[in-house]
């Protein structure tokens, strides 16, 4: 069974830091492009960052310079280091895994982890 499980969310004060993790099981993690998305109450899910199987990264403008995505293929895990957190970063953060071949695209989502930034 393929699973992607997030962890590391919580409550943090503005200006603080958190590191999210997403651990994969049941599949060949290194073949997937991995991403983080978030959804705030009453809003649509939005892209945060992603990293290709080769290590190329991409970020939403709202998090550039504050968040860093990385992956450890030996541990089947992708990370999101979040620094200088703001109240507007409050959301449920979801891990996304995407594998694209010539014939098909396979996508998985984690269950989400809550991040709350509040004094």
N, C-alpha and C positions, 0 to 999 in steps of 0.2 A: 504494500500500500504506500503510495506516494504521499508524503506530508511535508509541509513547510510550517514551522512553528515559531512564532515571534515571542520574544521576551525582552525585558528591560524597561518597560514603560513605568510611569509613576508620576508622582507630584513633585514639581520642582519650582523654585522661585525664579522670577525673571532674572536673566543674566546667568543662570545656572546651566549645567550640562547633564546630558543623559546619553547612554549608548544603547541602542537597540540591536538585538541579534535576531537572526532568522536562520534556524537550523533545518536542513533538509534530510530526509530519510527516504529510502525506498527507490532512489533513482540516481542517475549519474549527474551530480550537482554541477560539475565543471562544464557541462554542455549547455547550461542555461545562462541566458542573460538574466540578471536579477535586478529588481527595482523596489523602491519604496514609494508608496502612495499614502495619502492621508485624507480623512473625511471629518470635517467639523460638523457639529450639530446644525441641521438645516441647510447644509451645503453639499454640493456634489463632490465625489471623490476626485482628488487632484494628484497629479504627478509631483514627486518630490526629487527623486534622484534615481539613476540606474547605472549599472556597470555591466559591460559585456563580458563574455567568457574570456576575452583577451585582456580585460582590465581597463578598457576605455570607459570614462565616466561622463555623466551628463547631469546637470542640476537645474531645477527650477530657479528662476531669477530671485524669488523670495528667500531662498536659502543659501545662495552662493556666498561663499566666504565664511559661512557659519556651520554648515553641515558637511560631513565627509562620508562618502560611501566607500566600503572596501569589502574584499572577500578573501576567505581562506579556504581554498579548495581542499586542503588536507583535512580540514575540520567540517567540510560541507556547510559552511556558515557565511552569511553576508551580514555586514554590520552597517549601522548608521550612527556615526558620532555626531551629536547635536550640541553645539556650543552657543553661547549668547542667546539662550532661548527667550522668546517673547510670548506674551499672552496669546497672540494670534497663531502661535504654533500649536496651540491646544487642539487635539484631534485624536481620533483613532488612527493609528498607523498600521498599514498593511504591507506585508511582503508579497511581491509578485515574482513569479518565475516564468520565463518564456523560452521555449526552444523552437527554433525555426529550421525546418528542413526544406528540401526542394518540393516535397509533396504536402506538407502539413505544418501547422503551428499548434503547439501544445502550451497551454497556460494554466498555471496554478496560483491560487491565492491562499495566504495564511488567514488565521482567524481574527487577527488584529490585536493590537495592544494599545491601551489608553495612555496618552501623554497629556498631562495637565500642567500648564504653566500659570501659577497664581501666587500672589504675595502671601 
